[in-house]
């Protein structure tokens, strides 16, 4: 894979829009945008741009794992733009564009450490069957007042009435009106970025919202989700707000998820989860069985931080189980009511803190392993599983990483190099996390004799 030549119409568009710079961006393992910026004239001429191969696996505290995980000589990768993603940056005062890039090794292959490469690897395996996954992410997030001190708790913004939300105002419209200026700018940004939004709803937490993206091609939706999460924060900053995608930002309040709706179509556009007679297919059951079998090994890709596991609280619609059932929100794998053409599986485990490329790659990959292995799922659950469920998934990041290291699902799907590097990043972060002394410890343990 070599540096691509920009299409003439896009070059002309950059000139007409008087774009000064172009951001060549990609998502690191946390879903954070990284990359470099080129003058638009240099971008149009096709100037190659390189960046350190280690950048996709930079930890959230800014440190890197050992050299052996990305190359002893600290090599580069080339940023190869996907021109279909070229858009003007909505929040830039001076005209600026951005384009999502693949990270490409010197031999021309996709760099295995980049999350977009991981998703592309899984999608290539589907393509070998003549299949295309169709997905729709649902993203929950909190909007807080500007927050500059991490030692202090988050607070909802002050609304028109002078009050702050106390929570459990779900499905109301009042906060949409209170934050109208923010959401107007957000939707304008989504239009500019090519993000197809769908349902909007106020969720159960104070100033917690959910915006769903319209279903479509998995790579395109991963790109859109990556850009959407960036837009949430950038537009928030313009309005003096802190938009937070943590899985559990407030104690005692609901966490934020990123539910993934998934189906698969063949080359004719027919849903392979349904037979010609409209009944569920063996492929559908194999997909569910693969999720049940392999999700425990892939949890660090759905729940990537210690905070992620605080979201799993009984009674708050965040199931930590591998049960599946029809139109049942107490299970981890929900099958919504639909016609045969819309038959799909909703993976309710990922948090909004998950990297969209990696969570989609892991979920679709686990399902594909189940299809390839002709696995059979458990019987569908009925009733409220919350009342009787036993946690069947790791409940800490430490345990999740141990399960991932002890299995082979990640290596099967993404290769041993990515799997080892990802776990090394988590080790760096967990070592730092466990070295901290929390306010809880100071409050309750500091008084003990």
C-alpha positions in Angstrom: 0.0 0.0 0.0 1.6 3.3 -1.1 0.8 6.9 -0.7 -2.4 7.6 -2.7 -2.9 10.4 -5.1 -5.6 12.8 -4.2 -8.6 12.8 -6.6 -8.8 16.0 -8.7 -12.2 17.0 -7.5 -11.1 16.8 -3.8 -8.0 18.9 -4.6 -10.3 21.5 -6.3 -12.6 21.4 -3.3 -9.8 22.2 -0.9 -8.7 25.1 -3.0 -12.3 26.5 -3.3 -12.8 26.2 0.5 -9.6 28.1 1.0 -8.4 25.3 3.3 -5.1 26.2 4.8 -4.1 22.9 6.6 -5.2 19.2 6.5 -5.1 17.0 9.6 -4.0 13.5 8.9 -5.6 11.6 11.8 -6.0 8.1 13.1 -7.4 6.7 16.4 -5.0 5.3 19.0 -6.0 2.3 21.1 -8.1 4.6 23.3 -10.0 6.1 20.3 -8.1 9.4 20.8 -7.3 11.3 17.6 -3.6 11.5 16.8 -1.6 12.4 13.7 0.1 15.3 12.0 -1.0 18.4 10.1 0.2 19.3 6.6 -0.3 22.5 4.6 -3.1 21.9 2.2 -0.8 22.6 -0.8 1.6 19.9 0.4 -1.3 17.5 0.9 -2.6 18.1 -2.6 0.9 17.4 -4.0 0.9 14.1 -2.2 3.7 14.8 0.2 4.2 11.6 2.2 3.8 11.9 6.0 5.2 9.5 8.6 4.8 9.1 12.3 6.4 6.8 14.9 5.0 3.3 14.8 4.5 3.4 18.6 2.0 6.2 18.6 -1.2 4.0 18.2 -0.2 2.3 21.5 0.5 5.3 23.6 -1.0 4.8 27.0 -3.6 7.2 28.4 -1.0 8.5 30.9 1.4 9.4 28.0 3.9 6.6 28.5 4.7 3.8 26.1 5.3 0.1 26.7 8.7 -1.4 26.0 10.4 -1.0 22.6 9.9 -4.7 21.9 6.2 -4.2 21.3 6.7 -1.8 18.4 10.3 -2.3 17.2 13.7 -2.0 18.8 14.7 0.8 16.5 11.5 2.8 17.0 10.5 2.8 13.3 8.0 4.9 11.5 4.7 4.1 9.7 3.3 6.1 6.7 0.0 7.8 7.1 -2.1 6.9 4.1 -5.3 8.9 3.8 -8.7 7.4 3.1 -10.0 10.2 0.8 -13.6 9.1 1.4 -13.2 10.6 4.9 -11.9 14.0 3.8 -14.0 16.7 5.5 -13.8 20.3 6.7 -13.2 20.6 10.4 -16.4 22.2 11.9 -14.8 23.8 14.9 -11.8 25.4 13.2 -11.8 29.2 12.9 -9.4 29.2 9.9 -10.6 26.7 7.2 -9.0 23.4 8.0 -9.8 19.8 6.8 -9.2 16.4 8.3 -8.8 13.0 6.8 -8.7 9.6 8.5 -5.6 7.6 7.7 -4.4 4.0 7.8 -1.0 3.4 9.4 1.1 1.5 6.9 4.4 -0.3 7.6 7.4 0.0 5.4 6.6 -3.2 3.6 3.3 -1.8 2.4 1.1 -3.8 4.8 -1.3 -2.3 7.4 0.5 -1.7 10.7 -1.0 -4.3 13.1 -0.9 -2.0 16.1 -3.4 0.5 14.6 -7.0 -0.1 15.6 -8.3 0.6 12.1 -6.0 -2.2 10.9 -7.6 -4.6 13.4 -11.1 -3.9 12.2 -10.0 -4.2 8.5 -8.5 -7.6 9.3 -11.8 -8.9 10.6 -13.8 -7.4 7.8 -11.5 -9.1 5.3 -12.4 -12.4 6.8 -16.1 -11.6 6.3 -15.4 -10.6 2.7 -13.9 -14.0 2.1 -17.4 -15.4 2.7 -18.9 -12.8 0.4 -20.4 -11.1 3.5 -20.6 -7.5 4.8 -21.3 -6.7 8.4 -23.9 -3.9 9.1 -23.7 -2.1 12.4 -25.3 0.7 14.4 -23.6 2.1 17.5 -25.7 3.7 20.3 -23.6 6.2 22.3 -24.4 7.5 25.8 -22.5 10.4 27.3 -22.7 13.1 30.0 -22.6 16.9 29.5 -21.0 18.6 32.6 -20.1 22.1 33.5 -16.6 23.1 32.6 -14.3 20.9 34.7 -10.6 21.8 35.2 -9.8 20.1 38.5 -9.7 16.2 38.4 -9.7 16.2 42.2 -13.3 17.5 42.2 -16.4 15.6 41.1 -18.2 16.4 37.8 -21.3 18.6 38.0 -24.1 19.1 35.6 -24.2 22.5 33.9 -26.4 25.3 35.3 -29.6 25.4 33.3 -31.9 28.3 32.3 -33.8 28.0 35.6 -30.6 28.3 37.6 -30.8 24.7 38.8 -28.7 21.7 38.0 -30.2 18.4 37.0 -30.5 15.8 39.8 -31.0 12.9 37.4 -33.6 10.3 36.4 -35.3 12.8 34.1 -35.1 10.3 31.3 -36.9 10.8 28.0 -37.7 14.5 28.7 -37.2 17.4 26.4 -36.4 20.2 28.9 -32.6 19.7 28.9 -32.6 19.6 25.1 -34.1 23.1 25.2 -31.6 24.2 27.9 -28.6 23.0 25.9 -30.1 23.9 22.5 -27.1 26.0 21.4 -24.7 23.0 22.1 -26.8 20.5 20.2 -27.4 22.8 17.3 -23.7 23.1 16.8 -23.2 19.4 17.3 -25.7 18.5 14.6 -24.2 21.0 12.2 -20.8 19.5 12.9 -22.2 16.0 12.2 -23.5 17.1 8.9 -20.1 18.6 7.9 -18.3 15.4 9.0 -20.7 13.0 7.2 -22.0 11.5 10.4 -25.5 10.1 9.9 -27.3 10.5 13.3 -30.6 8.8 14.2 -32.5 8.8 17.5 -31.7 11.3 20.3 -32.9 10.8 23.9 -32.2 12.2 27.4 -31.0 9.2 29.4 -31.4 8.4 33.1 -28.4 10.2 34.6 -28.2 14.0 35.2 -27.5 15.6 31.9 -26.9 12.2 30.3 -27.8 11.8 26.7 -27.8 9.1 24.0 -27.5 9.7 20.2 -27.7 6.7 17.9 -25.9 6.5 14.5 -27.7 5.1 11.5 -26.8 1.6 10.5 -24.4 1.0 7.8 -21.0 -0.5 6.7 -18.8 -1.3 9.8 -15.7 0.6 8.8 -17.7 3.6 7.8 -19.6 3.5 11.2 -16.3 3.1 13.1 -14.9 6.2 11.3 -18.1 8.1 12.1 -18.1 7.1 15.7 -14.5 8.1 16.1 -15.3 11.5 14.6 -18.5 11.8 16.6 -16.8 11.3 19.9 -14.2 13.9 18.9 -17.0 16.3 17.9 -18.8 15.9 21.2 -15.8 17.2 23.1 -14.7 19.9 20.7 -18.2 21.4 20.5 -18.5 21.1 24.2 -15.2 23.1 24.7 -16.6 25.9 22.5 -19.6 26.2 24.8 -17.8 26.0 28.1 -18.9 22.4 28.7 -17.1 19.2 29.5 -18.5 16.3 27.5 -17.5 13.0 29.1 -17.5 9.5 27.6 -16.3 7.8 30.8 -18.2 4.6 31.5 -19.0 5.7 35.0 -18.4 9.4 35.7 -20.8 9.7 38.7 -21.2 7.4 41.7 -24.7 6.2 42.2 -25.8 7.2 38.7 -26.1 5.1 35.5 -23.0 4.5 33.4 -22.6 5.3 29.7 -22.6 2.4 27.2 -22.0 2.0 23.5 -24.4 -0.7 22.5 -23.5 -2.3 19.1 -26.3 -3.6 16.8 -24.9 -6.1 14.4 -26.1 -8.0 11.4 -24.5 -9.4 8.2 -25.6 -9.3 4.6 -24.5 -11.3 1.6 -23.5 -9.9 -1.8 -27.2 -9.5 -2.7 -27.9 -7.5 0.4 -29.9 -10.3 2.1 -29.5 -10.8 5.8 -27.6 -14.0 6.4 -29.1 -14.2 10.0 -32.4 -15.1 8.4 -33.4 -18.1 6.2 -35.5 -17.8 3.1 -38.6 -18.8 5.2 -37.9 -15.9 7.6 -36.7 -18.1 10.5 -33.4 -17.6 12.2 -30.5 -19.2 10.4 -27.7 -21.4 11.7 -25.4 -18.5 11.0 -27.4 -16.3 13.4 -27.0 -18.9 16.2 -23.4 -19.4 15.4 -22.8 -15.7 15.7 -24.5 -15.5 19.1 -22.5 -18.6 20.3 -19.3 -17.0 19.2 -20.1 -14.0 21.3 -20.9 -16.2 24.3 -17.7 -18.2 23.9 -15.1 -15.4 23.1 -16.3 -12.2 24.7 -14.8 -13.1 28.1 -11.4 -13.1 26.4 -12.0 -9.9 24.6 -13.4 -7.7 27.5 -10.4 -5.3 27.6 -11.4 -4.2 24.1 -15.0 -3.4 25.2 -14.2 -2.2 28.7 -10.6 -0.7 28.5 -10.1 1.1 31.8 -10.5 0.3 35.5 -13.5 2.7 35.5 -15.2 0.7 32.8 -16.2 -2.1 35.3 -17.9 0.3 37.7 -20.7 0.6 35.1 -21.8 -3.0 35.8 -24.3 -2.5 38.6 -27.4 -4.7 38.9 -30.6 -2.8 38.2 -29.0 -0.1 36.1 -29.4 -1.8 32.7 -25.7 -2.8 32.4 -25.7 -6.6 32.3 -22.5 -8.4 33.1 -23.6 -11.7 31.6 -23.5 -13.7 28.4 -27.2 -14.6 28.3 -29.2 -13.8 25.1 -32.9 -13.3 24.6 -35.5 -11.7 22.4 -36.3 -8.0 23.4 -34.8 -8.5 26.8 -32.6 -5.7 28.2 -31.4 -7.7 31.2 -29.2 -9.9 29.0 -25.8 -9.0 27.6 -26.8 -10.1 24.1 -30.2 -8.7 23.1 -32.1 -9.6 19.9 -34.5 -6.7 19.2 -37.9 -7.4 17.7 -37.7 -7.1 13.9 -38.7 -8.6 10.6 -36.4 -11.2 9.0 -34.5 -8.5 7.0 -33.7 -6.6 10.2 -32.7 -9.6 12.4 -29.6 -8.5 14.4 -27.8 -8.9 17.7 -27.2 -6.1 20.1 -24.0 -6.4 22.2 -24.8 -4.4 25.4 -21.4 -4.9 27.0 -19.2 -2.1 25.6 -18.9 1.2 27.4 -18.8 4.5 25.7 -15.1 4.7 26.7 -14.4 1.8 24.2 -12.5 2.4 21.0 -15.1 2.0 18.2 -12.7 0.2 15.9 -11.6 -2.3 18.5 -15.0 -2.9 20.0 -16.5 -3.5 16.6 -13.6 -5.7 15.5 -13.8 -7.8 18.7 -17.6 -8.2 18.6 -17.8 -9.0 14.9 -14.7 -11.2 15.2 -16.1 -13.2 18.1 -19.3 -13.8 16.2 -17.3 -14.9 13.1 -15.3 -17.4 15.2 -18.6 -18.8 16.3 -19.9 -19.1 12.8 -16.6 -20.7 11.5 -16.6 -23.2 14.5 -20.3 -24.0 14.0 -20.9 -23.3 17.7 -24.3 -23.5 19.4 -25.6 -20.9 21.8 -27.3 -21.5 25.1 -31.1 -21.5 25.3 -32.5 -17.9 25.1 -33.2 -16.3 28.5 -36.7 -15.3 29.5 -37.7 -13.0 32.3 -35.4 -10.7 34.2 -31.9 -12.1 34.3 -30.8 -9.4 36.7 -32.7 -11.2 39.5 -30.8 -14.5 39.2 -27.7 -13.7 37.2 -24.2 -14.7 38.3 -21.5 -12.5 36.8 -20.0 -14.6 33.9 -17.5 -11.9 32.8 -14.4 -10.4 34.4 -15.3 -7.6 36.9 -12.0 -5.7 36.9 -9.6 -4.7 34.2 -6.9 -6.8 35.9 -9.1 -9.9 35.6 -10.1 -9.1 32.0 -6.4 -8.7 30.9 -5.6 -12.0 32.6 -8.4 -13.7 30.7 -7.3 -12.1 27.4 -3.7 -13.2 28.0 -4.9 -16.8 28.8 -6.9 -17.1 25.7 -6.2 -17.0 22.0 -9.2 -15.1 20.6 -7.4 -11.8 20.2 -4.4 -13.4 18.6 -6.7 -15.3 16.2 -8.4 -12.2 15.1 -5.7 -9.5 15.3 -2.4 -11.3 15.4 0.0 -11.9 18.3 1.8 -8.6 17.9 -1.3 -6.5 18.5 -2.5 -8.7 21.4 0.8 -8.5 23.2 1.1 -4.8 22.6 -2.4 -4.0 23.8 -1.9 -6.0 27.0 1.4 -4.2 27.5 -0.4 -0.8 27.3 -2.9 -1.9 29.9 -0.1 -3.1 32.2 1.5 0.4 32.0 -1.9 2.0 32.8 -2.8 -0.4 35.6 0.6 0.0 37.3 0.0 3.7 37.4 -3.6 3.3 38.5 -2.7 1.0 41.4 -0.1 3.4 42.6 -2.7 6.1 43.3 -4.2 6.8 46.8 -7.9 7.6 46.4 -10.1 10.0 48.4 -12.0 6.9 49.7 -8.8 5.5 51.2 -7.9 8.8 52.8 -11.5 9.2 54.2 -12.0 5.8 55.7 -8.6 4.2 56.2 -6.7 7.3 57.3 -8.5 7.2 60.7 -7.8 3.6 61.5 -5.4 2.8 64.3 
